[in-house]
Amino acid sequence: MAMSVNGMIADESCNEDFLSDVNWKTLIDLSEKYGGFIIGRKTYDAVKNHR
């Protein structure tokens, strides 16, 4: 899970711009290594357009 120092995973508008490109690369690397990952519906909706 990626979160800010104060425990936020997104702001009130569901924006997660505080996450760095390194965070996204780590997620991709781990999902490729283990063949996938499990997330909730709100997280899916928030990140489905990121590539």
PDB file of N, CA, C and O in Angstrom:
ATOM      1  N   MET A   1       0.842  -1.168   0.000  1.00  0.00           N
ATOM      2  CA  MET A   1       0.000   0.000   0.000  1.00  0.00           C
ATOM      3  C   MET A   1       0.889   1.233   0.000  1.00  0.00           C
ATOM      4  O   MET A   1       1.892   1.288   0.713  1.00  0.00           O
ATOM      5  N   ALA A   2       0.523   2.199  -0.787  1.00  0.00           N
ATOM      6  CA  ALA A   2       1.246   3.473  -0.804  1.00  0.00           C
ATOM      7  C   ALA A   2       0.416   4.505  -0.064  1.00  0.00           C
ATOM      8  O   ALA A   2      -0.785   4.640  -0.294  1.00  0.00           O
ATOM      9  N   MET A   3       1.069   5.224   0.822  1.00  0.00           N
ATOM     10  CA  MET A   3       0.359   6.281   1.539  1.00  0.00           C
ATOM     11  C   MET A   3       1.338   7.360   1.948  1.00  0.00           C
ATOM     12  O   MET A   3       2.549   7.142   1.995  1.00  0.00           O
ATOM     13  N   SER A   4       0.792   8.529   2.243  1.00  0.00           N
ATOM     14  CA  SER A   4       1.619   9.639   2.691  1.00  0.00           C
ATOM     15  C   SER A   4       2.034   9.416   4.140  1.00  0.00           C
ATOM     16  O   SER A   4       1.531   8.512   4.807  1.00  0.00           O
ATOM     17  N   VAL A   5       2.948  10.241   4.619  1.00  0.00           N
ATOM     18  CA  VAL A   5       3.432  10.125   5.993  1.00  0.00           C
ATOM     19  C   VAL A   5       2.287  10.268   6.997  1.00  0.00           C
ATOM     20  O   VAL A   5       2.305   9.640   8.055  1.00  0.00           O
ATOM     21  N   ASN A   6       1.293  11.095   6.664  1.00  0.00           N
ATOM     22  CA  ASN A   6       0.181  11.294   7.594  1.00  0.00           C
ATOM     23  C   ASN A   6      -0.964  10.302   7.370  1.00  0.00           C
ATOM     24  O   ASN A   6      -2.059  10.499   7.896  1.00  0.00           O
ATOM     25  N   GLY A   7      -0.725   9.245   6.598  1.00  0.00           N
ATOM     26  CA  GLY A   7      -1.698   8.168   6.462  1.00  0.00           C
ATOM     27  C   GLY A   7      -2.705   8.316   5.344  1.00  0.00           C
ATOM     28  O   GLY A   7      -3.633   7.512   5.252  1.00  0.00           O
ATOM     29  N   MET A   8      -2.555   9.313   4.491  1.00  0.00           N
ATOM     30  CA  MET A   8      -3.507   9.514   3.399  1.00  0.00           C
ATOM     31  C   MET A   8      -3.165   8.590   2.227  1.00  0.00           C
ATOM     32  O   MET A   8      -1.996   8.416   1.882  1.00  0.00           O
ATOM     33  N   ILE A   9      -4.191   8.007   1.626  1.00  0.00           N
ATOM     34  CA  ILE A   9      -3.981   7.216   0.412  1.00  0.00           C
ATOM     35  C   ILE A   9      -4.523   7.959  -0.804  1.00  0.00           C
ATOM     36  O   ILE A   9      -4.240   7.575  -1.939  1.00  0.00           O
ATOM     37  N   ALA A  10      -5.294   9.012  -0.583  1.00  0.00           N
ATOM     38  CA  ALA A  10      -5.810   9.885  -1.640  1.00  0.00           C
ATOM     39  C   ALA A  10      -6.392  11.117  -0.964  1.00  0.00           C
ATOM     40  O   ALA A  10      -6.704  11.096   0.226  1.00  0.00           O
ATOM     41  N   ASP A  11      -6.537  12.201  -1.744  1.00  0.00           N
ATOM     42  CA  ASP A  11      -7.162  13.381  -1.159  1.00  0.00           C
ATOM     43  C   ASP A  11      -8.682  13.279  -1.314  1.00  0.00           C
ATOM     44  O   ASP A  11      -9.190  12.267  -1.797  1.00  0.00           O
ATOM     45  N   GLU A  12      -9.398  14.313  -0.910  1.00  0.00           N
ATOM     46  CA  GLU A  12     -10.864  14.253  -0.920  1.00  0.00           C
ATOM     47  C   GLU A  12     -11.453  14.074  -2.317  1.00  0.00           C
ATOM     48  O   GLU A  12     -12.576  13.590  -2.457  1.00  0.00           O
ATOM     49  N   SER A  13     -10.702  14.463  -3.355  1.00  0.00           N
ATOM     50  CA  SER A  13     -11.181  14.281  -4.729  1.00  0.00           C
ATOM     51  C   SER A  13     -10.655  12.983  -5.339  1.00  0.00           C
ATOM     52  O   SER A  13     -10.698  12.801  -6.556  1.00  0.00           O
ATOM     53  N   CYS A  14     -10.157  12.077  -4.487  1.00  0.00           N
ATOM     54  CA  CYS A  14      -9.622  10.770  -4.901  1.00  0.00           C
ATOM     55  C   CYS A  14      -8.355  10.901  -5.729  1.00  0.00           C
ATOM     56  O   CYS A  14      -8.021   9.995  -6.493  1.00  0.00           O
ATOM     57  N   ASN A  15      -7.652  12.000  -5.592  1.00  0.00           N
ATOM     58  CA  ASN A  15      -6.412  12.228  -6.310  1.00  0.00           C
ATOM     59  C   ASN A  15      -5.261  11.636  -5.507  1.00  0.00           C
ATOM     60  O   ASN A  15      -5.204  11.789  -4.286  1.00  0.00           O
ATOM     61  N   GLU A  16      -4.356  10.968  -6.186  1.00  0.00           N
ATOM     62  CA  GLU A  16      -3.206  10.378  -5.509  1.00  0.00           C
ATOM     63  C   GLU A  16      -1.900  10.880  -6.125  1.00  0.00           C
ATOM     64  O   GLU A  16      -0.932  10.128  -6.246  1.00  0.00           O
ATOM     65  N   ASP A  17      -1.882  12.159  -6.515  1.00  0.00           N
ATOM     66  CA  ASP A  17      -0.700  12.741  -7.153  1.00  0.00           C
ATOM     67  C   ASP A  17       0.532  12.766  -6.265  1.00  0.00           C
ATOM     68  O   ASP A  17       1.643  12.943  -6.764  1.00  0.00           O
ATOM     69  N   PHE A  18       0.363  12.594  -4.959  1.00  0.00           N
ATOM     70  CA  PHE A  18       1.527  12.593  -4.079  1.00  0.00           C
ATOM     71  C   PHE A  18       2.360  11.326  -4.240  1.00  0.00           C
ATOM     72  O   PHE A  18       3.483  11.261  -3.741  1.00  0.00           O
ATOM     73  N   LEU A  19       1.831  10.327  -4.925  1.00  0.00           N
ATOM     74  CA  LEU A  19       2.591   9.105  -5.179  1.00  0.00           C
ATOM     75  C   LEU A  19       3.578   9.353  -6.309  1.00  0.00           C
ATOM     76  O   LEU A  19       3.223   9.934  -7.334  1.00  0.00           O
ATOM     77  N   SER A  20       4.790   8.922  -6.127  1.00  0.00           N
ATOM     78  CA  SER A  20       5.818   9.141  -7.142  1.00  0.00           C
ATOM     79  C   SER A  20       5.749   8.080  -8.234  1.00  0.00           C
ATOM     80  O   SER A  20       5.065   7.066  -8.097  1.00  0.00           O
ATOM     81  N   ASP A  21       6.470   8.337  -9.315  1.00  0.00           N
ATOM     82  CA  ASP A  21       6.580   7.334 -10.377  1.00  0.00           C
ATOM     83  C   ASP A  21       7.240   6.060  -9.867  1.00  0.00           C
ATOM     84  O   ASP A  21       6.962   4.969 -10.366  1.00  0.00           O
ATOM     85  N   VAL A  22       8.114   6.200  -8.871  1.00  0.00           N
ATOM     86  CA  VAL A  22       8.758   5.030  -8.260  1.00  0.00           C
ATOM     87  C   VAL A  22       7.703   4.139  -7.606  1.00  0.00           C
ATOM     88  O   VAL A  22       7.782   2.914  -7.704  1.00  0.00           O
ATOM     89  N   ASN A  23       6.709   4.745  -6.934  1.00  0.00           N
ATOM     90  CA  ASN A  23       5.641   3.955  -6.319  1.00  0.00           C
ATOM     91  C   ASN A  23       4.891   3.141  -7.375  1.00  0.00           C
ATOM     92  O   ASN A  23       4.610   1.960  -7.171  1.00  0.00           O
ATOM     93  N   TRP A  24       4.568   3.779  -8.505  1.00  0.00           N
ATOM     94  CA  TRP A  24       3.843   3.076  -9.561  1.00  0.00           C
ATOM     95  C   TRP A  24       4.701   1.967 -10.160  1.00  0.00           C
ATOM     96  O   TRP A  24       4.196   0.876 -10.426  1.00  0.00           O
ATOM     97  N   LYS A  25       6.001   2.229 -10.376  1.00  0.00           N
ATOM     98  CA  LYS A  25       6.886   1.206 -10.922  1.00  0.00           C
ATOM     99  C   LYS A  25       6.985   0.015  -9.974  1.00  0.00           C
ATOM    100  O   LYS A  25       6.993  -1.133 -10.417  1.00  0.00           O
ATOM    101  N   THR A  26       7.059   0.282  -8.677  1.00  0.00           N
ATOM    102  CA  THR A  26       7.122  -0.801  -7.687  1.00  0.00           C
ATOM    103  C   THR A  26       5.861  -1.649  -7.749  1.00  0.00           C
ATOM    104  O   THR A  26       5.939  -2.877  -7.708  1.00  0.00           O
ATOM    105  N   LEU A  27       4.701  -1.009  -7.848  1.00  0.00           N
ATOM    106  CA  LEU A  27       3.439  -1.751  -7.966  1.00  0.00           C
ATOM    107  C   LEU A  27       3.447  -2.629  -9.209  1.00  0.00           C
ATOM    108  O   LEU A  27       3.073  -3.800  -9.143  1.00  0.00           O
ATOM    109  N   ILE A  28       3.865  -2.084 -10.326  1.00  0.00           N
ATOM    110  CA  ILE A  28       3.912  -2.861 -11.570  1.00  0.00           C
ATOM    111  C   ILE A  28       4.886  -4.026 -11.443  1.00  0.00           C
ATOM    112  O   ILE A  28       4.566  -5.149 -11.833  1.00  0.00           O
ATOM    113  N   ASP A  29       6.072  -3.763 -10.898  1.00  0.00           N
ATOM    114  CA  ASP A  29       7.065  -4.831 -10.734  1.00  0.00           C
ATOM    115  C   ASP A  29       6.543  -5.957  -9.851  1.00  0.00           C
ATOM    116  O   ASP A  29       6.707  -7.133 -10.178  1.00  0.00           O
ATOM    117  N   LEU A  30       5.914  -5.601  -8.733  1.00  0.00           N
ATOM    118  CA  LEU A  30       5.374  -6.633  -7.826  1.00  0.00           C
ATOM    119  C   LEU A  30       4.236  -7.410  -8.476  1.00  0.00           C
ATOM    120  O   LEU A  30       4.150  -8.628  -8.320  1.00  0.00           O
ATOM    121  N   SER A  31       3.362  -6.717  -9.204  1.00  0.00           N
ATOM    122  CA  SER A  31       2.241  -7.425  -9.836  1.00  0.00           C
ATOM    123  C   SER A  31       2.740  -8.368 -10.930  1.00  0.00           C
ATOM    124  O   SER A  31       2.181  -9.448 -11.122  1.00  0.00           O
ATOM    125  N   GLU A  32       3.788  -7.962 -11.644  1.00  0.00           N
ATOM    126  CA  GLU A  32       4.361  -8.863 -12.650  1.00  0.00           C
ATOM    127  C   GLU A  32       5.043 -10.053 -11.995  1.00  0.00           C
ATOM    128  O   GLU A  32       4.931 -11.179 -12.480  1.00  0.00           O
ATOM    129  N   LYS A  33       5.747  -9.813 -10.899  1.00  0.00           N
ATOM    130  CA  LYS A  33       6.442 -10.900 -10.196  1.00  0.00           C
ATOM    131  C   LYS A  33       5.463 -11.937  -9.654  1.00  0.00           C
ATOM    132  O   LYS A  33       5.712 -13.138  -9.759  1.00  0.00           O
ATOM    133  N   TYR A  34       4.344 -11.479  -9.072  1.00  0.00           N
ATOM    134  CA  TYR A  34       3.401 -12.398  -8.428  1.00  0.00           C
ATOM    135  C   TYR A  34       2.168 -12.708  -9.269  1.00  0.00           C
ATOM    136  O   TYR A  34       1.306 -13.478  -8.845  1.00  0.00           O
ATOM    137  N   GLY A  35       2.080 -12.119 -10.453  1.00  0.00           N
ATOM    138  CA  GLY A  35       0.991 -12.454 -11.359  1.00  0.00           C
ATOM    139  C   GLY A  35      -0.300 -11.708 -11.115  1.00  0.00           C
ATOM    140  O   GLY A  35      -1.341 -12.100 -11.644  1.00  0.00           O
ATOM    141  N   GLY A  36      -0.267 -10.645 -10.331  1.00  0.00           N
ATOM    142  CA  GLY A  36      -1.470  -9.854 -10.105  1.00  0.00           C
ATOM    143  C   GLY A  36      -1.506  -9.278  -8.709  1.00  0.00           C
ATOM    144  O   GLY A  36      -0.566  -9.438  -7.930  1.00  0.00           O
ATOM    145  N   PHE A  37      -2.601  -8.605  -8.399  1.00  0.00           N
ATOM    146  CA  PHE A  37      -2.792  -8.049  -7.064  1.00  0.00           C
ATOM    147  C   PHE A  37      -4.272  -7.826  -6.823  1.00  0.00           C
ATOM    148  O   PHE A  37      -5.059  -7.787  -7.769  1.00  0.00           O
ATOM    149  N   ILE A  38      -4.646  -7.682  -5.593  1.00  0.00           N
ATOM    150  CA  ILE A  38      -6.049  -7.514  -5.210  1.00  0.00           C
ATOM    151  C   ILE A  38      -6.239  -6.095  -4.690  1.00  0.00           C
ATOM    152  O   ILE A  38      -5.488  -5.628  -3.833  1.00  0.00           O
ATOM    153  N   ILE A  39      -7.258  -5.414  -5.222  1.00  0.00           N
ATOM    154  CA  ILE A  39      -7.607  -4.077  -4.745  1.00  0.00           C
ATOM    155  C   ILE A  39      -9.113  -3.960  -4.609  1.00  0.00           C
ATOM    156  O   ILE A  39      -9.859  -4.768  -5.162  1.00  0.00           O
ATOM    157  N   GLY A  40      -9.551  -2.972  -3.887  1.00  0.00           N
ATOM    158  CA  GLY A  40     -10.985  -2.714  -3.744  1.00  0.00           C
ATOM    159  C   GLY A  40     -11.536  -1.920  -4.916  1.00  0.00           C
ATOM    160  O   GLY A  40     -10.779  -1.400  -5.735  1.00  0.00           O
ATOM    161  N   ARG A  41     -12.839  -1.831  -4.992  1.00  0.00           N
ATOM    162  CA  ARG A  41     -13.508  -1.152  -6.105  1.00  0.00           C
ATOM    163  C   ARG A  41     -13.148   0.331  -6.188  1.00  0.00           C
ATOM    164  O   ARG A  41     -12.902   0.840  -7.281  1.00  0.00           O
ATOM    165  N   LYS A  42     -13.111   1.030  -5.054  1.00  0.00           N
ATOM    166  CA  LYS A  42     -12.797   2.462  -5.080  1.00  0.00           C
ATOM    167  C   LYS A  42     -11.361   2.698  -5.545  1.00  0.00           C
ATOM    168  O   LYS A  42     -11.093   3.644  -6.286  1.00  0.00           O
ATOM    169  N   THR A  43     -10.445   1.843  -5.113  1.00  0.00           N
ATOM    170  CA  THR A  43      -9.065   1.963  -5.570  1.00  0.00           C
ATOM    171  C   THR A  43      -8.986   1.693  -7.065  1.00  0.00           C
ATOM    172  O   THR A  43      -8.297   2.412  -7.789  1.00  0.00           O
ATOM    173  N   TYR A  44      -9.676   0.678  -7.529  1.00  0.00           N
ATOM    174  CA  TYR A  44      -9.704   0.381  -8.958  1.00  0.00           C
ATOM    175  C   TYR A  44     -10.209   1.584  -9.746  1.00  0.00           C
ATOM    176  O   TYR A  44      -9.590   1.987 -10.730  1.00  0.00           O
ATOM    177  N   ASP A  45     -11.331   2.158  -9.315  1.00  0.00           N
ATOM    178  CA  ASP A  45     -11.890   3.308 -10.015  1.00  0.00           C
ATOM    179  C   ASP A  45     -10.930   4.493 -10.015  1.00  0.00           C
ATOM    180  O   ASP A  45     -10.857   5.239 -10.992  1.00  0.00           O
ATOM    181  N   ALA A  46     -10.191   4.664  -8.911  1.00  0.00           N
ATOM    182  CA  ALA A  46      -9.272   5.803  -8.797  1.00  0.00           C
ATOM    183  C   ALA A  46      -8.043   5.661  -9.683  1.00  0.00           C
ATOM    184  O   ALA A  46      -7.500   6.669 -10.135  1.00  0.00           O
ATOM    185  N   VAL A  47      -7.592   4.447  -9.942  1.00  0.00           N
ATOM    186  CA  VAL A  47      -6.328   4.262 -10.658  1.00  0.00           C
ATOM    187  C   VAL A  47      -6.460   3.597 -12.018  1.00  0.00           C
ATOM    188  O   VAL A  47      -5.440   3.379 -12.672  1.00  0.00           O
ATOM    189  N   LYS A  48      -7.637   3.270 -12.470  1.00  0.00           N
ATOM    190  CA  LYS A  48      -7.784   2.488 -13.700  1.00  0.00           C
ATOM    191  C   LYS A  48      -7.248   3.193 -14.946  1.00  0.00           C
ATOM    192  O   LYS A  48      -6.940   2.525 -15.933  1.00  0.00           O
ATOM    193  N   ASN A  49      -7.129   4.505 -14.930  1.00  0.00           N
ATOM    194  CA  ASN A  49      -6.649   5.224 -16.110  1.00  0.00           C
ATOM    195  C   ASN A  49      -5.164   5.541 -16.061  1.00  0.00           C
ATOM    196  O   ASN A  49      -4.643   6.159 -16.989  1.00  0.00           O
ATOM    197  N   HIS A  50      -4.466   5.135 -15.000  1.00  0.00           N
ATOM    198  CA  HIS A  50      -3.017   5.351 -14.909  1.00  0.00           C
ATOM    199  C   HIS A  50      -2.284   4.293 -15.703  1.00  0.00           C
ATOM    200  O   HIS A  50      -2.650   3.118 -15.679  1.00  0.00           O
ATOM    201  N   ARG A  51      -1.267   4.706 -16.395  1.00  0.00           N
ATOM    202  CA  ARG A  51      -0.428   3.755 -17.136  1.00  0.00           C
ATOM    203  C   ARG A  51       0.982   4.216 -17.115  1.00  0.00           C
ATOM    204  O   ARG A  51       1.855   3.559 -17.682  1.00  0.00           O
TER     205      ARG A  51
END
